[in-house]
Amino acid sequence: MRAAQTAGARLLPVDSEHNAIFQAFDERQRQSVRRIILTASGGPFRKWSLEAMGQASAQQAVAHPTWTMGAKISVDSATMMNKGLEIIEACHLFGLPQSDVDVLVHPESIVHGLVEYADGGMLAQLGMPDMRTPIAHALAWPDRIETPVERLDLAQLSQLTFEAPDPERFPALGLARAAFEAGRGAPAIFNAANEVAVAAFLNGQIGFLDIAACVSDSLDRGEADGVASVAPSDFEAVLDVDRQGRRLAMDAVERRAR
């Protein structure tokens, strides 16, 4: 963000949620923005009990109800770890404290992001769950181009539903907020540990609920060992924290696998 600002460039988000916020965020009225809301599908385990989630298989975790994605990001959606990472990203992209970034579960995946203003009004970006729309927006900005994306029929859809995420069944959101508040190397450890834990889950080494537990353990160890206290100043420093975060996560995986 600093490099873009120094160069006078505009950073264009392509991820569907951040692209939606970008479209609804009026920079001329920045002081009037009260909060932004990222939406989450809730993944395949939205209605599952904590006990059932503990027994979930990799095949069940990658069966996303609305998006067609790879195995890793599908598991991130199931844990809501992806939404935690998106909170951190949104804070940097839009210059907001994490307290002004909320998350709503929206199983239809039609509303991709909302911006609330001081007058109580909200602006939302809607569209089919198809990455070609945000990609086209970023490619053509500030213009728009035609895409072969299926058009949204609200009458046929008939209703849109929203609910608050359950912090007990989806602790990843709280871990992400804590990592952002800690700052320095914590967000890099959060990301690295999640990648290691998801790979271990997909390989059958740990259970589904162990993913968030391994990330939590890695953040705690990183703070205790001083790894998280380093504020990376360049890409090499970021990669070094990433390597150490993966080491911490592999230790956490090994303990839980035993």
C-alpha positions in Angstrom: 0.0 0.0 0.0 2.9 2.4 0.8 4.5 1.6 -2.5 1.3 2.3 -4.4 0.8 5.5 -2.6 4.4 6.7 -3.2 4.0 5.9 -6.9 0.6 7.5 -7.2 -0.9 4.2 -8.3 -4.3 2.7 -7.4 -4.2 -0.9 -6.1 -7.2 -2.8 -7.5 -8.5 -5.7 -5.4 -9.6 -8.8 -7.4 -10.8 -11.0 -4.6 -14.6 -10.9 -4.8 -15.3 -9.5 -1.4 -12.7 -6.8 -1.5 -13.6 -5.9 -5.1 -17.2 -5.6 -4.0 -16.2 -3.2 -1.2 -14.0 -1.2 -3.6 -17.1 -0.7 -5.9 -19.3 0.5 -3.0 -16.7 2.5 -1.1 -16.9 6.2 -1.9 -13.4 7.6 -1.4 -14.9 11.2 -1.5 -17.0 10.3 1.5 -14.3 8.3 3.4 -15.0 10.2 6.7 -18.7 9.1 6.4 -17.9 5.4 6.2 -18.9 3.7 9.5 -18.0 0.1 8.6 -17.6 -2.4 5.9 -19.1 -5.9 5.8 -17.6 -8.9 4.2 -19.9 -11.8 3.4 -19.1 -15.5 3.9 -21.0 -18.5 2.5 -20.6 -20.3 5.8 -19.0 -23.3 3.9 -20.3 -26.9 4.0 -20.4 -27.0 7.8 -22.5 -23.9 8.4 -25.2 -25.9 10.2 -23.0 -28.7 11.6 -22.5 -29.1 15.4 -19.1 -28.8 16.9 -19.0 -32.5 17.5 -19.9 -33.3 13.9 -17.2 -30.9 12.6 -14.6 -32.7 14.7 -15.3 -35.9 12.7 -15.5 -34.1 9.3 -13.5 -35.7 6.4 -11.4 -33.8 3.9 -13.8 -34.8 1.2 -16.7 -33.2 3.1 -14.6 -30.1 3.8 -13.8 -29.4 0.2 -17.5 -29.8 -0.9 -18.2 -26.1 -1.1 -21.9 -25.3 -1.5 -21.7 -22.3 -3.9 -18.2 -21.7 -5.2 -16.0 -24.0 -7.3 -12.5 -23.7 -5.8 -9.4 -25.7 -5.1 -9.0 -27.9 -2.1 -7.0 -25.5 0.1 -9.3 -22.5 -0.3 -12.3 -24.7 0.1 -11.0 -25.9 3.5 -10.3 -22.3 4.4 -13.9 -21.5 3.6 -15.1 -24.4 5.8 -13.0 -23.1 8.8 -13.7 -19.5 7.8 -10.0 -18.9 8.0 -10.3 -17.3 4.5 -12.6 -14.7 6.0 -10.1 -14.0 8.8 -7.4 -13.4 6.2 -9.9 -11.1 4.3 -10.5 -9.0 7.5 -6.7 -8.4 7.7 -6.5 -7.6 4.0 -9.5 -5.3 4.1 -8.0 -3.3 7.0 -4.9 -2.6 4.9 -6.7 -2.1 1.6 -9.2 0.4 3.0 -7.2 1.9 5.9 -9.7 0.8 8.6 -9.3 -0.6 12.1 -10.5 -4.2 12.4 -13.3 -3.0 14.6 -14.8 -1.4 11.5 -14.7 -4.6 9.5 -17.6 -7.0 10.1 -18.5 -10.4 8.7 -21.9 -11.8 7.9 -22.7 -15.3 6.8 -24.7 -15.2 3.6 -25.2 -18.7 2.2 -26.6 -17.6 -1.2 -23.2 -15.8 -2.0 -25.0 -13.1 -4.0 -24.1 -10.0 -1.9 -20.3 -9.9 -1.9 -19.7 -6.9 0.3 -21.4 -3.9 1.9 -20.4 -0.4 3.0 -22.4 1.4 5.7 -22.4 5.2 5.9 -23.0 7.8 8.6 -26.6 8.4 7.5 -27.5 4.8 8.0 -27.5 3.9 4.4 -25.7 0.8 3.0 -24.3 0.2 -0.5 -23.9 -3.4 -1.6 -22.4 -5.1 -4.6 -24.4 -8.1 -5.9 -23.7 -10.7 -8.5 -23.5 -14.4 -9.3 -20.8 -16.3 -7.4 -18.4 -16.2 -10.4 -14.9 -14.8 -10.2 -15.0 -13.6 -13.8 -17.0 -10.6 -12.6 -14.5 -9.1 -10.2 -11.6 -10.0 -12.5 -13.3 -8.2 -15.4 -13.9 -5.2 -13.1 -10.3 -5.0 -12.2 -9.1 -5.5 -15.8 -11.3 -2.8 -17.2 -11.4 -0.2 -14.3 -12.5 2.5 -14.4 -14.6 1.2 -17.4 -16.6 -2.0 -17.6 -16.5 -4.8 -20.1 -18.9 -7.6 -21.2 -18.5 -11.0 -19.6 -20.2 -14.3 -20.2 -21.3 -14.5 -16.6 -24.8 -15.7 -15.9 -27.1 -12.7 -15.1 -28.6 -12.4 -11.7 -32.4 -12.9 -11.5 -33.5 -11.6 -8.1 -37.2 -12.6 -8.7 -36.2 -16.2 -9.3 -33.8 -16.1 -6.3 -36.7 -14.7 -4.2 -34.8 -14.2 -0.9 -31.4 -13.4 0.5 -30.5 -14.5 4.1 -27.9 -13.3 6.5 -26.7 -14.5 9.9 -23.9 -13.8 12.4 -20.9 -16.3 12.4 -20.7 -18.6 15.4 -17.4 -17.7 17.2 -17.3 -21.1 19.0 -17.6 -23.2 15.9 -15.5 -20.8 13.8 -12.7 -19.5 16.0 -10.6 -18.5 13.0 -12.2 -15.0 12.9 -11.1 -14.3 16.4 -7.6 -15.6 15.8 -7.3 -13.3 12.7 -8.5 -10.2 14.6 -6.0 -11.0 17.4 -3.2 -11.4 14.9 -4.0 -8.1 13.2 -4.1 -6.3 16.6 -0.8 -7.9 17.6 0.7 -6.7 14.3 4.4 -7.2 13.5 5.0 -10.8 12.4 1.7 -12.2 13.8 -0.4 -12.0 10.6 2.4 -13.7 8.6 2.5 -16.5 11.2 -1.3 -16.8 11.1 -1.2 -17.3 7.4 1.8 -19.7 7.3 0.4 -21.8 10.2 -2.9 -22.1 8.4 -1.3 -23.4 5.2 0.7 -26.0 7.1 -2.4 -27.1 9.1 -4.7 -27.3 6.1 -2.1 -29.5 4.3 -1.8 -31.7 7.3 -5.6 -32.1 7.4 -5.9 -32.9 3.7 -3.1 -35.5 4.2 -5.1 -37.1 7.1 -2.6 -36.2 9.8 -4.9 -34.1 11.9 -8.7 -33.5 12.4 -10.7 -30.6 11.0 -10.9 -28.7 14.3 -7.2 -29.2 14.8 -6.6 -26.6 12.0 -7.6 -23.6 14.1 -6.0 -25.1 17.2 -2.6 -25.4 15.4 -2.9 -21.8 14.2 -3.6 -20.7 17.7 -0.7 -22.7 19.1 1.6 -21.2 16.5 0.6 -17.7 17.3 1.1 -18.3 21.1 4.5 -19.9 20.4 5.5 -17.2 18.0 4.8 -14.6 20.7 6.6 -16.5 23.4 9.7 -17.2 21.1 9.9 -13.6 19.9 9.2 -14.6 16.3 6.0 -12.6 16.2 7.7 -9.5 17.7 9.6 -8.8 14.6 8.0 -6.2 12.3 9.0 -7.2 8.8 10.4 -4.2 6.8 10.8 -5.9 3.4 9.8 -9.0 1.5 12.8 -11.0 2.7 11.9 -10.3 6.3 8.3 -11.4 5.6 9.5 -14.7 4.1 11.7 -15.3 7.1 8.8 -14.9 9.5 6.8 -17.1 7.2 9.5 -19.9 7.4 9.5 -19.6 11.2 5.7 -19.7 11.3 5.7 -22.9 9.3 8.2 -24.4 11.6 6.0 -23.6 14.6 3.0 -25.0 12.8 4.7 -28.2 11.9 5.6 -28.7 15.6 2.0 -28.1 16.5 0.8 -30.6 13.8 3.2 -33.2 15.1 2.0 -32.9 18.7 -1.6 -33.2 17.6 -0.9 -36.1 15.2 0.7 -38.0 18.1 
